[in-house]
Amino acid sequence: MVRKTTKILGLIDTIYEGACDPNQWPNIALTIQKSIGGHSVNLALEDKTNPHFKYIYTNGVAAADVQYYEQNVIGKDTIVEQLEGITPGETFLSQDIWDENALHQQYPYEEFYEPLGYSRFDACVFYNDGNRRGWLSVARSFKDSQFSEEDNQLMKIVAPHLKRAFMINVNLAEAHAHNQMCLDALERLTSGVIFFNVSGQFVHCNKRAEKYLRRVDNMKQNFRIKLPDHKANAKLHTVMAEVLFSDTLPQSGIVPFCDGGTPMIAICLPWRVNEQSFSWLNSTTTCVVFILSTANSLPSVEQLKAMFELSKAESLVLREVMNGRSSRQIADNLALSEATIRFHIKNLLKRFRAHSQIEMLSKCFKALMCSFG
């Protein structure tokens, strides 16, 4: 009894190994075959809408037989169609439904299954969403003994675990696809973007930002980011340290610099983690740095005006702030007094419900990312 229980527990452990690694599913099928007894095992995920196998593992037929089945039989198989009435996590024993004479009346028994010695099936359904059906079957011929009650009881034990393991597999695959979709979306941005965790360690970047990363073995400074302008780089590191390790945010997280004569800005913002962002970044990200050309990447004054319902003066000032310019520089560029510029900045903070320029820019760039992708 102890040996039998240990065997079953080992089989269940093998099944859950496949929950995290789809490459383990053939091994799961073989282990179940060995435990129940049969000359072949088949593990399949069918697409029922456009009948074909999305996945199949079998050690009982050649690849040419599988190809023949897909081209001529699948979708018309009255034996497999019996599985449609089986709830996922439950089993099907063919010998309880058909004797040898009745089996000969099923399609494609004589044409396909009989020559292969597929005459008795102990099977289970582990998935059925209406469009796809997943099942496993252990096969015997009429020359073999019938499946015993003990054999079928073992299939009944493993079937619910197969169902759970496959659902875990599906959920992990969907999560991976979602994560990859989010990471791929970063590649469509016109700016470089780099994420750092709570300790200031590098998490992820898109290809546009790769040139601004220093090598791990060349870490003379705290952060892996390196701008071509030494003074701007030092300022950015200071801003990052404030964002990461200080209770108060810097007034401006924008650092202007030049890269080969092209005017650029680095924008350092806090990253507020939620459950979704933690999932797709696989890390507790606390800081994000955008690197972009001021000439091509920033929205126009008219775009800012329309999107945030600003006056033209406020839009002009906001774009100057987004370029990383100080109040004095903005005043000089717009031919206005510093007091007037500070007045507009104060109004912008109110409009964005922000307590600092960096909080305002964080909200602004977040809205722009959602709007322009």
SEZAKE-824886 format. One line per 8 residues: number of its first residue (from 1); their letters; for each residue y, x, z of C-alpha. Coordinates in steps of 0.25 Angstrom, whole numbers. Layout:
N
NUM> A> Y:X:Z | ...
end
This chain:
373
1> MVRKTTKI> 0:0:0 | 9:11:4 | 6:19:-9 | 9:6:-17 | 22:4:-10 | 26:18:-13 | 22:17:-28 | 31:4:-29
9> LGLIDTIY> 43:11:-22 | 42:23:-31 | 42:14:-43 | 54:6:-38 | 61:20:-36 | 58:24:-50 | 64:11:-55 | 77:13:-48
17> EGACDPNQ> 78:27:-53 | 80:20:-67 | 91:12:-61 | 101:24:-62 | 94:31:-73 | 89:23:-86 | 81:36:-90 | 72:32:-79
25> WPNIALTI> 67:19:-85 | 56:24:-93 | 50:31:-80 | 52:18:-73 | 44:11:-84 | 33:21:-84 | 32:21:-68 | 30:6:-69
33> QKSIGGHS> 20:7:-80 | 12:17:-71 | 13:8:-59 | 9:-5:-65 | -1:1:-76 | 0:-1:-91 | -1:7:-104 | 13:5:-107
41> VNLALEDK> 27:1:-101 | 39:-4:-108 | 53:-5:-103 | 63:-12:-112 | 78:-17:-112 | 79:-27:-124 | 91:-32:-130 | 88:-47:-133
49> TNPHFKYI> 100:-51:-141 | 97:-41:-152 | 83:-38:-149 | 80:-23:-147 | 77:-14:-135 | 89:-8:-129 | 79:1:-121 | 64:2:-121
57> YTNGVAAA> 54:12:-115 | 40:11:-118 | 28:20:-118 | 18:10:-125 | 24:10:-139 | 30:20:-149 | 44:19:-153 | 40:13:-167
65> DVQYYEQN> 34:2:-159 | 47:-1:-151 | 54:0:-164 | 45:-10:-171 | 46:-19:-159 | 61:-19:-159 | 62:-22:-174 | 51:-33:-175
73> VIGKDTIV> 47:-38:-162 | 58:-38:-151 | 65:-52:-149 | 52:-59:-154 | 42:-53:-143 | 36:-65:-136 | 30:-56:-126 | 43:-49:-122
81> EQLEGITP> 50:-63:-122 | 42:-67:-110 | 51:-57:-102 | 63:-66:-105 | 58:-76:-95 | 57:-65:-84 | 68:-63:-74 | 73:-48:-73
89> GETFLSQD> 65:-42:-61 | 53:-50:-64 | 39:-48:-71 | 31:-53:-83 | 16:-51:-84 | 10:-55:-98 | -4:-57:-93 | 1:-69:-85
97> IWDENALH> 6:-76:-98 | -3:-72:-109 | -18:-69:-111 | -23:-61:-122 | -23:-73:-132 | -9:-78:-128 | -4:-64:-130 | -8:-63:-144
105> QQYPYEEF> 1:-75:-147 | 13:-68:-142 | 22:-60:-152 | 21:-48:-155 | 8:-45:-147 | -2:-44:-158 | 8:-36:-167 | 14:-27:-157
113> YEPLGYSR> 9:-27:-143 | -6:-28:-145 | -7:-15:-153 | 0:-8:-142 | -9:-13:-131 | 3:-22:-125 | -5:-34:-120 | -1:-35:-105
121> FDACVFYN> 13:-33:-99 | 18:-32:-85 | 33:-33:-87 | 46:-36:-80 | 60:-39:-84 | 71:-31:-78 | 83:-35:-85 | 88:-47:-94
129> DGNRRGWL> 102:-51:-96 | 100:-60:-108 | 103:-50:-118 | 94:-38:-113 | 80:-39:-107 | 74:-27:-99 | 59:-27:-96 | 47:-18:-93
137> SVARSFKD> 33:-20:-96 | 20:-13:-93 | 9:-15:-104 | -6:-16:-104 | -16:-20:-115 | -27:-30:-114 | -37:-18:-112 | -30:-15:-99
145> SQFSEEDN> -31:-23:-86 | -21:-34:-83 | -9:-31:-74 | -13:-34:-60 | -5:-42:-50 | -2:-29:-43 | 3:-23:-57 | 12:-35:-59
153> QLMKIVAP> 17:-35:-44 | 22:-21:-46 | 30:-25:-59 | 36:-36:-50 | 40:-26:-40 | 47:-17:-50 | 53:-27:-59 | 65:-31:-49
161> HLKRAFMI> 68:-16:-47 | 68:-14:-62 | 78:-25:-63 | 87:-19:-53 | 86:-5:-58 | 89:-9:-72 | 101:-17:-67 | 106:-4:-60
169> NVNLAEAH> 104:3:-73 | 112:-7:-81 | 123:-7:-70 | 124:8:-70 | 124:8:-85 | 136:-2:-86 | 143:6:-75 | 142:19:-83
177> AHNQMCLD> 147:11:-96 | 159:6:-88 | 162:20:-83 | 161:26:-96 | 170:15:-102 | 180:19:-92 | 179:33:-95 | 180:31:-110
185> ALERLTSG> 192:23:-108 | 199:35:-102 | 197:42:-115 | 205:32:-123 | 218:35:-114 | 229:43:-121 | 230:51:-108 | 222:61:-101
193> VIFFNVSG> 216:55:-88 | 210:63:-76 | 204:57:-63 | 203:64:-50 | 196:60:-37 | 201:59:-23 | 199:74:-21 | 206:78:-34
201> QFVHCNKR> 193:81:-41 | 192:78:-56 | 185:65:-59 | 186:62:-74 | 196:64:-86 | 197:59:-100 | 197:69:-112 | 212:69:-114
209> AEKYLRRV> 213:75:-100 | 202:86:-101 | 212:96:-105 | 219:95:-92 | 207:98:-83 | 205:112:-78 | 191:117:-77 | 184:115:-63
217> DNMKQNFR> 182:130:-62 | 197:132:-63 | 201:124:-51 | 213:132:-46 | 220:119:-43 | 216:107:-36 | 214:97:-48 | 207:99:-61
225> IKLPDHKA> 219:94:-69 | 228:105:-76 | 240:102:-84 | 245:113:-94 | 259:113:-86 | 257:121:-73 | 269:114:-66 | 264:101:-71
233> NAKLHTVM> 250:104:-66 | 255:108:-52 | 263:95:-51 | 251:86:-56 | 242:93:-46 | 252:89:-35 | 253:75:-39 | 238:74:-40
241> AEVLFSDT> 237:79:-26 | 247:69:-21 | 240:58:-28 | 226:62:-22 | 229:67:-9 | 242:61:-4 | 245:47:2 | 258:46:-6
249> LPQSGIVP> 258:46:-21 | 268:55:-29 | 280:49:-35 | 276:53:-49 | 262:56:-53 | 267:61:-67 | 267:75:-71 | 274:79:-85
257> FCDGGTPM> 269:91:-92 | 267:97:-106 | 254:100:-113 | 257:109:-126 | 271:103:-127 | 266:88:-126 | 273:81:-114 | 263:76:-105
265> IAICLPWR> 262:69:-91 | 251:69:-81 | 251:56:-72 | 243:57:-59 | 240:44:-53 | 231:39:-41 | 218:32:-45 | 215:20:-37
273> VNEQSFSW> 200:19:-37 | 193:6:-38 | 178:3:-39 | 178:3:-54 | 186:16:-56 | 177:23:-46 | 165:19:-54 | 169:24:-68
281> LNSTTTCV> 175:37:-63 | 164:39:-53 | 173:45:-43 | 184:41:-33 | 196:44:-42 | 210:45:-35 | 219:52:-46 | 221:50:-61
289> VFILSTAN> 229:59:-70 | 234:55:-83 | 239:65:-93 | 246:60:-105 | 257:64:-116 | 270:57:-113 | 273:56:-128 | 261:47:-132
297> SLPSVEQL> 254:41:-119 | 265:34:-112 | 268:19:-116 | 281:17:-122 | 293:11:-115 | 291:-2:-122 | 276:-2:-118 | 280:0:-103
305> KAMFELSK> 291:-10:-104 | 281:-21:-109 | 270:-17:-101 | 277:-17:-87 | 288:-26:-90 | 299:-16:-88 | 313:-15:-92 | 316:-4:-103
313> AESLVLRE> 322:5:-93 | 310:4:-83 | 301:7:-95 | 309:19:-99 | 309:24:-84 | 294:21:-83 | 290:29:-95 | 298:41:-90
321> VMNGRSSR> 291:40:-77 | 278:40:-84 | 282:53:-91 | 283:59:-77 | 298:61:-77 | 307:61:-64 | 318:51:-62 | 328:62:-66
329> QIADNLAL> 321:65:-79 | 320:50:-82 | 335:48:-79 | 338:60:-89 | 329:54:-100 | 334:40:-99 | 349:44:-97 | 349:36:-84
337> SEATIRFH> 352:40:-69 | 341:44:-60 | 345:32:-51 | 343:22:-62 | 329:29:-65 | 325:28:-50 | 329:13:-51 | 320:10:-63
345> IKNLLKRF> 309:18:-56 | 310:10:-43 | 310:-3:-52 | 297:2:-59 | 290:5:-46 | 293:-9:-42 | 288:-15:-55 | 275:-7:-53
353> RAHSQIEM> 274:-10:-38 | 273:5:-36 | 278:14:-24 | 279:26:-32 | 280:31:-47 | 265:36:-47 | 261:22:-42 | 269:16:-53
361> LSKCFKAL> 264:25:-64 | 249:23:-59 | 251:8:-61 | 258:10:-74 | 248:19:-80 | 236:10:-75 | 243:-2:-82 | 245:6:-95
369> MCSFG> 230:11:-95 | 226:-3:-94 | 235:-8:-105 | 233:3:-115 | 219:8:-111
end
